[in-house]
Amino acid sequence: QVQLVESGGGLVQAGGSLRLSCAASGSIFSINAMGWYRQAPGKEREFVAGMRWTGGTTYYSDSVKGRFTISRDNAKNTVYLQMNNLKPEDTAVYYCAADPSTSTMRYRGDSIAYWGQGTQVTVSS
C-alpha cells in the first residue's frame, strides 16, 4: 500500500501562485508515476500533470501547460505542483495520485491505484 498526504491548497487571487505538496509513504518501490488530478464542482475529475518517478519525465494537460510545473524531491518522497498565473477556472479540489503505470496515470484516471485525500484550491477573480 501507498499513502499520499497533500498540503498547500488555499485561496488566491487570479494571477497568483500556489504550491501543492504530496508526501508518499509505504510501498513506494511499486510506484512508477505520480501526478495530480483535479475536480471542479459539477465536473468530472481531470488529469493535470504527471511525472515518471525514475527519470523525471513530465507531462501536462493543455489547460495548464506553461503555467504549472510538477517536480519531485526523491529524498523526501515528495512531489510538488507549482501553480503560477492561476485563473478562476483552476478552482477545484486537487488530488495527488500514484500508480505503477505511467500510461494509467495519464490516460486511465479511473484505474489509478492510489489517491490522496484532496486539497481545495480556490482562485478568485
Backbone torsions as a table, in degrees:
resi	resn	phi	psi	omega
1	GLN	NA	150.2	177.4
2	VAL	-124.1	133.8	176.4
3	GLN	-109.7	137.9	-178.8
4	LEU	-124.9	127.4	179.5
5	VAL	-124.3	119.6	-176.8
6	GLU	-98.9	157.3	172.8
7	SER	-156.2	163.9	171.1
8	GLY	108.3	-1.4	177.7
9	GLY	-71.6	176.2	178.6
10	GLY	161.1	-164.9	-179.0
11	LEU	-108.1	131.8	-179.6
12	VAL	-145.1	152.9	176.9
13	GLN	-79.9	156.1	176.7
14	ALA	-55.3	137.2	-177.0
15	GLY	92.2	-11.1	-179.2
16	GLY	-84.2	-173.2	-176.3
17	SER	-133.1	153.0	171.9
18	LEU	-144.6	153.5	172.9
19	ARG	-124.9	124.3	175.7
20	LEU	-96.6	145.3	176.7
21	SER	-123.4	149.8	177.7
22	CYS	-140.8	112.3	179.6
23	ALA	-97.2	127.9	-179.1
24	ALA	-104.9	144.0	176.1
25	SER	-146.2	166.3	-179.3
26	GLY	98.7	-137.8	-174.4
27	SER	-83.4	62.3	-174.5
28	ILE	-65.8	-25.4	-179.1
29	PHE	-59.7	-20.9	-178.1
30	SER	-83.7	-5.5	-173.0
31	ILE	-96.4	131.3	173.1
32	ASN	-112.7	-15.7	-177.9
33	ALA	-142.3	141.1	170.7
34	MET	-130.6	155.4	-177.6
35	GLY	-170.3	-171.3	-178.4
36	TRP	-132.7	137.4	171.0
37	TYR	-121.4	166.1	175.0
38	ARG	-144.1	155.7	177.9
39	GLN	-139.2	116.2	177.1
40	ALA	-89.0	158.0	-179.5
41	PRO	-57.0	129.3	178.0
42	GLY	77.3	5.6	-178.8
43	LYS	-122.0	163.9	177.2
44	GLU	-78.2	157.2	175.2
45	ARG	-65.4	136.7	-177.9
46	GLU	-130.4	150.1	178.0
47	PHE	-67.9	140.2	177.2
48	VAL	-115.6	-58.0	-176.3
49	ALA	-156.4	151.6	179.4
50	GLY	-145.5	163.9	-177.6
51	MET	-149.0	135.0	170.8
52	ARG	-75.1	127.0	-171.4
53	TRP	-66.4	-38.1	174.1
54	THR	-101.7	126.3	-179.2
55	GLY	100.0	-32.6	172.4
56	GLY	80.6	12.8	176.9
57	THR	-59.0	133.5	-178.7
58	THR	-116.9	156.1	178.1
59	TYR	-152.0	149.4	-171.5
60	TYR	-136.2	156.7	169.4
61	SER	-75.3	156.0	-178.9
62	ASP	-62.6	-29.7	-175.2
63	SER	-71.0	-19.1	-178.5
64	VAL	-118.4	-7.7	-177.7
65	LYS	-57.4	131.8	-178.8
66	GLY	89.9	-14.1	178.7
67	ARG	-114.2	-34.2	-178.2
68	PHE	-107.8	147.4	176.8
69	THR	-134.3	127.0	175.0
70	ILE	-99.2	138.9	179.9
71	SER	-148.1	173.9	-178.0
72	ARG	-144.1	157.6	171.1
73	ASP	-123.6	101.8	-175.2
74	ASN	-61.3	-37.1	-177.3
75	ALA	-64.3	-29.6	-178.6
76	LYS	-102.0	-0.2	-176.4
77	ASN	50.6	45.1	-174.9
78	THR	-126.9	138.2	174.5
79	VAL	-115.5	145.9	-176.2
80	TYR	-121.5	154.6	170.0
81	LEU	-130.0	105.2	176.0
82	GLN	-86.1	121.4	-176.5
83	MET	-116.8	115.4	-180.0
84	ASN	-114.5	161.1	178.5
85	ASN	49.1	50.2	-176.4
86	LEU	-65.8	146.4	-178.9
87	LYS	-120.7	156.3	178.0
88	PRO	-54.8	-32.1	-180.0
89	GLU	-72.3	-6.7	173.8
90	ASP	-82.2	-7.1	179.3
91	THR	-60.5	124.8	-176.3
92	ALA	-177.5	170.6	165.4
93	VAL	-88.8	126.4	-178.3
94	TYR	-101.5	131.2	-177.3
95	TYR	-117.1	131.0	169.4
96	CYS	-79.4	143.3	-177.9
97	ALA	-137.5	151.9	177.6
98	ALA	-143.8	143.5	-177.6
99	ASP	-156.9	152.4	174.3
100	PRO	-66.4	-19.5	-173.4
101	SER	-115.4	129.6	177.1
102	THR	-71.5	-32.3	179.6
103	SER	-70.8	-36.5	175.4
104	THR	-62.9	-43.3	178.8
105	MET	-56.0	-42.4	-173.0
106	ARG	-85.6	-38.2	-167.6
107	TYR	-118.4	-11.7	-174.8
108	ARG	-133.5	64.4	-176.7
109	GLY	-56.6	-33.0	-179.3
110	ASP	-67.1	-15.3	-177.4
111	SER	-105.0	2.9	-178.4
112	ILE	-61.5	139.4	-171.8
113	ALA	-76.3	-40.2	-171.8
114	TYR	-131.2	140.0	-179.5
115	TRP	-133.1	146.8	168.6
116	GLY	-81.5	-178.9	-175.6
117	GLN	-82.3	-15.5	180.0
118	GLY	95.7	146.7	177.0
119	THR	-138.6	136.2	-174.7
120	GLN	-81.3	132.0	171.1
121	VAL	-120.7	123.1	179.8
122	THR	-123.7	125.3	-179.8
123	VAL	-114.2	118.5	-179.2
124	SER	-93.3	148.6	-177.9
125	SER	-90.4	NA	NA
